[in-house]
Amino acid sequence: EARIFYTRFHKRLHSHPNPLINDLSILTLPGNPNRRLKRKWCRDLLQNFNV
């Protein structure tokens, strides 16, 4: 039931007259590119200590 509600809610956002709310209908945030997490691997830590 919740899945159906949010599916319908998400579809209604696409036709909303407010452009800010209309931008919420896309899966990713506008102007926010996908980014990788900053990971500190062991080799990265070793390189940082050698500098």
PDB file of N, CA, C and O in Angstrom:
ATOM      1  N   GLU A   1       0.826  -1.195   0.000  1.00  0.00           N
ATOM      2  CA  GLU A   1       0.000   0.000   0.000  1.00  0.00           C
ATOM      3  C   GLU A   1       0.872   1.261   0.000  1.00  0.00           C
ATOM      4  O   GLU A   1       0.581   2.215  -0.721  1.00  0.00           O
ATOM      5  N   ALA A   2       1.922   1.265   0.793  1.00  0.00           N
ATOM      6  CA  ALA A   2       2.818   2.423   0.815  1.00  0.00           C
ATOM      7  C   ALA A   2       3.544   2.559  -0.521  1.00  0.00           C
ATOM      8  O   ALA A   2       3.790   3.667  -0.997  1.00  0.00           O
ATOM      9  N   ARG A   3       3.881   1.423  -1.116  1.00  0.00           N
ATOM     10  CA  ARG A   3       4.570   1.469  -2.411  1.00  0.00           C
ATOM     11  C   ARG A   3       3.684   2.119  -3.468  1.00  0.00           C
ATOM     12  O   ARG A   3       4.161   2.928  -4.264  1.00  0.00           O
ATOM     13  N   ILE A   4       2.424   1.780  -3.483  1.00  0.00           N
ATOM     14  CA  ILE A   4       1.483   2.362  -4.444  1.00  0.00           C
ATOM     15  C   ILE A   4       1.336   3.856  -4.198  1.00  0.00           C
ATOM     16  O   ILE A   4       1.291   4.638  -5.148  1.00  0.00           O
ATOM     17  N   PHE A   5       1.261   4.262  -2.932  1.00  0.00           N
ATOM     18  CA  PHE A   5       1.127   5.680  -2.598  1.00  0.00           C
ATOM     19  C   PHE A   5       2.314   6.480  -3.123  1.00  0.00           C
ATOM     20  O   PHE A   5       2.130   7.510  -3.771  1.00  0.00           O
ATOM     21  N   TYR A   6       3.530   6.011  -2.849  1.00  0.00           N
ATOM     22  CA  TYR A   6       4.712   6.760  -3.266  1.00  0.00           C
ATOM     23  C   TYR A   6       4.909   6.719  -4.779  1.00  0.00           C
ATOM     24  O   TYR A   6       5.439   7.667  -5.358  1.00  0.00           O
ATOM     25  N   THR A   7       4.489   5.633  -5.424  1.00  0.00           N
ATOM     26  CA  THR A   7       4.562   5.581  -6.881  1.00  0.00           C
ATOM     27  C   THR A   7       3.641   6.619  -7.493  1.00  0.00           C
ATOM     28  O   THR A   7       4.041   7.336  -8.411  1.00  0.00           O
ATOM     29  N   ARG A   8       2.423   6.712  -7.003  1.00  0.00           N
ATOM     30  CA  ARG A   8       1.482   7.720  -7.511  1.00  0.00           C
ATOM     31  C   ARG A   8       1.950   9.126  -7.172  1.00  0.00           C
ATOM     32  O   ARG A   8       1.844  10.034  -7.996  1.00  0.00           O
ATOM     33  N   PHE A   9       2.465   9.310  -5.963  1.00  0.00           N
ATOM     34  CA  PHE A   9       2.963  10.616  -5.541  1.00  0.00           C
ATOM     35  C   PHE A   9       4.108  11.066  -6.447  1.00  0.00           C
ATOM     36  O   PHE A   9       4.156  12.220  -6.873  1.00  0.00           O
ATOM     37  N   HIS A  10       5.022  10.153  -6.735  1.00  0.00           N
ATOM     38  CA  HIS A  10       6.172  10.476  -7.579  1.00  0.00           C
ATOM     39  C   HIS A  10       5.726  10.833  -8.998  1.00  0.00           C
ATOM     40  O   HIS A  10       6.289  11.740  -9.610  1.00  0.00           O
ATOM     41  N   LYS A  11       4.733  10.137  -9.520  1.00  0.00           N
ATOM     42  CA  LYS A  11       4.235  10.424 -10.871  1.00  0.00           C
ATOM     43  C   LYS A  11       3.550  11.786 -10.927  1.00  0.00           C
ATOM     44  O   LYS A  11       3.610  12.460 -11.955  1.00  0.00           O
ATOM     45  N   ARG A  12       2.898  12.202  -9.838  1.00  0.00           N
ATOM     46  CA  ARG A  12       2.223  13.502  -9.810  1.00  0.00           C
ATOM     47  C   ARG A  12       3.212  14.665  -9.769  1.00  0.00           C
ATOM     48  O   ARG A  12       2.881  15.769 -10.202  1.00  0.00           O
ATOM     49  N   LEU A  13       4.408  14.433  -9.260  1.00  0.00           N
ATOM     50  CA  LEU A  13       5.395  15.505  -9.185  1.00  0.00           C
ATOM     51  C   LEU A  13       5.828  15.970 -10.566  1.00  0.00           C
ATOM     52  O   LEU A  13       6.178  17.136 -10.749  1.00  0.00           O
ATOM     53  N   HIS A  14       5.807  15.065 -11.540  1.00  0.00           N
ATOM     54  CA  HIS A  14       6.287  15.389 -12.879  1.00  0.00           C
ATOM     55  C   HIS A  14       5.443  16.476 -13.544  1.00  0.00           C
ATOM     56  O   HIS A  14       5.967  17.261 -14.334  1.00  0.00           O
ATOM     57  N   SER A  15       4.165  16.533 -13.241  1.00  0.00           N
ATOM     58  CA  SER A  15       3.286  17.509 -13.886  1.00  0.00           C
ATOM     59  C   SER A  15       2.965  18.698 -12.992  1.00  0.00           C
ATOM     60  O   SER A  15       2.029  19.443 -13.281  1.00  0.00           O
ATOM     61  N   HIS A  16       3.713  18.895 -11.921  1.00  0.00           N
ATOM     62  CA  HIS A  16       3.446  19.996 -10.992  1.00  0.00           C
ATOM     63  C   HIS A  16       3.888  21.324 -11.606  1.00  0.00           C
ATOM     64  O   HIS A  16       4.945  21.382 -12.235  1.00  0.00           O
ATOM     65  N   PRO A  17       3.091  22.409 -11.437  1.00  0.00           N
ATOM     66  CA  PRO A  17       3.442  23.701 -12.045  1.00  0.00           C
ATOM     67  C   PRO A  17       4.666  24.374 -11.418  1.00  0.00           C
ATOM     68  O   PRO A  17       5.328  25.176 -12.077  1.00  0.00           O
ATOM     69  N   ASN A  18       4.976  24.061 -10.158  1.00  0.00           N
ATOM     70  CA  ASN A  18       6.136  24.656  -9.499  1.00  0.00           C
ATOM     71  C   ASN A  18       7.406  23.958 -10.003  1.00  0.00           C
ATOM     72  O   ASN A  18       7.528  22.742  -9.859  1.00  0.00           O
ATOM     73  N   PRO A  19       8.359  24.709 -10.594  1.00  0.00           N
ATOM     74  CA  PRO A  19       9.548  24.056 -11.155  1.00  0.00           C
ATOM     75  C   PRO A  19      10.422  23.368 -10.110  1.00  0.00           C
ATOM     76  O   PRO A  19      11.086  22.380 -10.424  1.00  0.00           O
ATOM     77  N   LEU A  20      10.437  23.866  -8.879  1.00  0.00           N
ATOM     78  CA  LEU A  20      11.242  23.215  -7.844  1.00  0.00           C
ATOM     79  C   LEU A  20      10.676  21.848  -7.483  1.00  0.00           C
ATOM     80  O   LEU A  20      11.424  20.889  -7.293  1.00  0.00           O
ATOM     81  N   ILE A  21       9.368  21.764  -7.392  1.00  0.00           N
ATOM     82  CA  ILE A  21       8.726  20.478  -7.095  1.00  0.00           C
ATOM     83  C   ILE A  21       8.824  19.559  -8.306  1.00  0.00           C
ATOM     84  O   ILE A  21       8.970  18.344  -8.166  1.00  0.00           O
ATOM     85  N   ASN A  22       8.742  20.147  -9.492  1.00  0.00           N
ATOM     86  CA  ASN A  22       8.873  19.360 -10.714  1.00  0.00           C
ATOM     87  C   ASN A  22      10.252  18.710 -10.785  1.00  0.00           C
ATOM     88  O   ASN A  22      10.376  17.587 -11.273  1.00  0.00           O
ATOM     89  N   ASP A  23      11.294  19.397 -10.305  1.00  0.00           N
ATOM     90  CA  ASP A  23      12.640  18.820 -10.305  1.00  0.00           C
ATOM     91  C   ASP A  23      12.751  17.618  -9.380  1.00  0.00           C
ATOM     92  O   ASP A  23      13.634  16.780  -9.568  1.00  0.00           O
ATOM     93  N   LEU A  24      11.874  17.513  -8.384  1.00  0.00           N
ATOM     94  CA  LEU A  24      11.915  16.368  -7.472  1.00  0.00           C
ATOM     95  C   LEU A  24      11.447  15.076  -8.136  1.00  0.00           C
ATOM     96  O   LEU A  24      11.650  13.990  -7.593  1.00  0.00           O
ATOM     97  N   SER A  25      10.820  15.189  -9.316  1.00  0.00           N
ATOM     98  CA  SER A  25      10.285  14.000  -9.961  1.00  0.00           C
ATOM     99  C   SER A  25      11.372  13.158 -10.617  1.00  0.00           C
ATOM    100  O   SER A  25      11.134  11.992 -10.933  1.00  0.00           O
ATOM    101  N   ILE A  26      12.571  13.728 -10.832  1.00  0.00           N
ATOM    102  CA  ILE A  26      13.644  12.929 -11.416  1.00  0.00           C
ATOM    103  C   ILE A  26      14.341  12.144 -10.309  1.00  0.00           C
ATOM    104  O   ILE A  26      14.273  12.515  -9.137  1.00  0.00           O
ATOM    105  N   LEU A  27      15.001  11.073 -10.684  1.00  0.00           N
ATOM    106  CA  LEU A  27      15.579  10.179  -9.683  1.00  0.00           C
ATOM    107  C   LEU A  27      16.794  10.784  -9.001  1.00  0.00           C
ATOM    108  O   LEU A  27      17.030  10.522  -7.822  1.00  0.00           O
ATOM    109  N   THR A  28      17.577  11.597  -9.726  1.00  0.00           N
ATOM    110  CA  THR A  28      18.747  12.220  -9.123  1.00  0.00           C
ATOM    111  C   THR A  28      18.473  13.698  -8.914  1.00  0.00           C
ATOM    112  O   THR A  28      17.655  14.287  -9.621  1.00  0.00           O
ATOM    113  N   LEU A  29      19.138  14.288  -7.967  1.00  0.00           N
ATOM    114  CA  LEU A  29      18.954  15.705  -7.716  1.00  0.00           C
ATOM    115  C   LEU A  29      19.584  16.515  -8.842  1.00  0.00           C
ATOM    116  O   LEU A  29      20.679  16.182  -9.296  1.00  0.00           O
ATOM    117  N   PRO A  30      18.919  17.567  -9.302  1.00  0.00           N
ATOM    118  CA  PRO A  30      19.489  18.364 -10.389  1.00  0.00           C
ATOM    119  C   PRO A  30      20.743  19.102  -9.932  1.00  0.00           C
ATOM    120  O   PRO A  30      20.788  19.637  -8.824  1.00  0.00           O
ATOM    121  N   GLY A  31      21.752  19.126 -10.782  1.00  0.00           N
ATOM    122  CA  GLY A  31      22.991  19.815 -10.460  1.00  0.00           C
ATOM    123  C   GLY A  31      23.851  19.100  -9.438  1.00  0.00           C
ATOM    124  O   GLY A  31      24.811  19.679  -8.928  1.00  0.00           O
ATOM    125  N   ASN A  32      23.528  17.849  -9.126  1.00  0.00           N
ATOM    126  CA  ASN A  32      24.293  17.092  -8.142  1.00  0.00           C
ATOM    127  C   ASN A  32      24.778  15.801  -8.803  1.00  0.00           C
ATOM    128  O   ASN A  32      24.061  14.801  -8.791  1.00  0.00           O
ATOM    129  N   PRO A  33      25.980  15.804  -9.378  1.00  0.00           N
ATOM    130  CA  PRO A  33      26.448  14.600 -10.069  1.00  0.00           C
ATOM    131  C   PRO A  33      26.717  13.464  -9.089  1.00  0.00           C
ATOM    132  O   PRO A  33      27.005  13.688  -7.913  1.00  0.00           O
ATOM    133  N   ASN A  34      26.617  12.255  -9.594  1.00  0.00           N
ATOM    134  CA  ASN A  34      26.911  11.088  -8.764  1.00  0.00           C
ATOM    135  C   ASN A  34      28.377  11.115  -8.380  1.00  0.00           C
ATOM    136  O   ASN A  34      29.242  11.348  -9.225  1.00  0.00           O
ATOM    137  N   ARG A  35      28.655  10.881  -7.125  1.00  0.00           N
ATOM    138  CA  ARG A  35      30.028  10.912  -6.636  1.00  0.00           C
ATOM    139  C   ARG A  35      30.339   9.623  -5.911  1.00  0.00           C
ATOM    140  O   ARG A  35      29.467   8.998  -5.306  1.00  0.00           O
ATOM    141  N   ARG A  36      31.621   9.234  -5.985  1.00  0.00           N
ATOM    142  CA  ARG A  36      32.056   8.067  -5.231  1.00  0.00           C
ATOM    143  C   ARG A  36      32.390   8.497  -3.816  1.00  0.00           C
ATOM    144  O   ARG A  36      32.742   9.648  -3.562  1.00  0.00           O
ATOM    145  N   LEU A  37      32.275   7.570  -2.924  1.00  0.00           N
ATOM    146  CA  LEU A  37      32.653   7.840  -1.549  1.00  0.00           C
ATOM    147  C   LEU A  37      34.161   8.003  -1.464  1.00  0.00           C
ATOM    148  O   LEU A  37      34.905   7.343  -2.189  1.00  0.00           O
ATOM    149  N   LYS A  38      34.605   8.873  -0.589  1.00  0.00           N
ATOM    150  CA  LYS A  38      36.040   9.030  -0.380  1.00  0.00           C
ATOM    151  C   LYS A  38      36.499   7.891   0.523  1.00  0.00           C
ATOM    152  O   LYS A  38      36.211   7.859   1.719  1.00  0.00           O
ATOM    153  N   ARG A  39      37.219   6.963  -0.087  1.00  0.00           N
ATOM    154  CA  ARG A  39      37.659   5.796   0.672  1.00  0.00           C
ATOM    155  C   ARG A  39      39.133   5.940   1.001  1.00  0.00           C
ATOM    156  O   ARG A  39      39.921   6.407   0.178  1.00  0.00           O
ATOM    157  N   LYS A  40      39.491   5.545   2.179  1.00  0.00           N
ATOM    158  CA  LYS A  40      40.888   5.543   2.600  1.00  0.00           C
ATOM    159  C   LYS A  40      41.376   4.101   2.609  1.00  0.00           C
ATOM    160  O   LYS A  40      41.241   3.394   3.607  1.00  0.00           O
ATOM    161  N   TRP A  41      41.944   3.675   1.489  1.00  0.00           N
ATOM    162  CA  TRP A  41      42.481   2.333   1.414  1.00  0.00           C
ATOM    163  C   TRP A  41      43.863   2.311   2.050  1.00  0.00           C
ATOM    164  O   TRP A  41      44.479   3.361   2.233  1.00  0.00           O
ATOM    165  N   CYS A  42      44.345   1.151   2.381  1.00  0.00           N
ATOM    166  CA  CYS A  42      45.665   1.016   3.001  1.00  0.00           C
ATOM    167  C   CYS A  42      46.746   1.618   2.111  1.00  0.00           C
ATOM    168  O   CYS A  42      47.639   2.307   2.604  1.00  0.00           O
ATOM    169  N   ARG A  43      46.674   1.365   0.802  1.00  0.00           N
ATOM    170  CA  ARG A  43      47.704   1.896  -0.091  1.00  0.00           C
ATOM    171  C   ARG A  43      47.643   3.414  -0.164  1.00  0.00           C
ATOM    172  O   ARG A  43      48.675   4.065  -0.331  1.00  0.00           O
ATOM    173  N   ASP A  44      46.437   3.995  -0.041  1.00  0.00           N
ATOM    174  CA  ASP A  44      46.318   5.448  -0.030  1.00  0.00           C
ATOM    175  C   ASP A  44      46.955   6.022   1.226  1.00  0.00           C
ATOM    176  O   ASP A  44      47.605   7.066   1.171  1.00  0.00           O
ATOM    177  N   LEU A  45      46.776   5.350   2.353  1.00  0.00           N
ATOM    178  CA  LEU A  45      47.374   5.828   3.593  1.00  0.00           C
ATOM    179  C   LEU A  45      48.893   5.742   3.524  1.00  0.00           C
ATOM    180  O   LEU A  45      49.589   6.625   4.025  1.00  0.00           O
ATOM    181  N   LEU A  46      49.415   4.674   2.901  1.00  0.00           N
ATOM    182  CA  LEU A  46      50.864   4.536   2.775  1.00  0.00           C
ATOM    183  C   LEU A  46      51.444   5.634   1.888  1.00  0.00           C
ATOM    184  O   LEU A  46      52.512   6.168   2.183  1.00  0.00           O
ATOM    185  N   GLN A  47      50.752   5.972   0.811  1.00  0.00           N
ATOM    186  CA  GLN A  47      51.231   7.029  -0.077  1.00  0.00           C
ATOM    187  C   GLN A  47      51.221   8.375   0.635  1.00  0.00           C
ATOM    188  O   GLN A  47      52.117   9.192   0.421  1.00  0.00           O
ATOM    189  N   ASN A  48      50.230   8.616   1.470  1.00  0.00           N
ATOM    190  CA  ASN A  48      50.148   9.886   2.188  1.00  0.00           C
ATOM    191  C   ASN A  48      51.277  10.019   3.198  1.00  0.00           C
ATOM    192  O   ASN A  48      51.779  11.122   3.411  1.00  0.00           O
ATOM    193  N   PHE A  49      51.692   8.915   3.829  1.00  0.00           N
ATOM    194  CA  PHE A  49      52.763   8.986   4.822  1.00  0.00           C
ATOM    195  C   PHE A  49      54.128   9.149   4.162  1.00  0.00           C
ATOM    196  O   PHE A  49      55.042   9.714   4.763  1.00  0.00           O
ATOM    197  N   ASN A  50      54.276   8.658   2.926  1.00  0.00           N
ATOM    198  CA  ASN A  50      55.563   8.743   2.236  1.00  0.00           C
ATOM    199  C   ASN A  50      55.831  10.128   1.666  1.00  0.00           C
ATOM    200  O   ASN A  50      56.965  10.423   1.287  1.00  0.00           O
ATOM    201  N   VAL A  51      54.833  10.973   1.598  1.00  0.00           N
ATOM    202  CA  VAL A  51      55.012  12.307   0.998  1.00  0.00           C
ATOM    203  C   VAL A  51      55.719  13.237   1.904  1.00  0.00           C
ATOM    204  O   VAL A  51      55.947  14.393   1.547  1.00  0.00           O
TER     205      VAL A  51
END
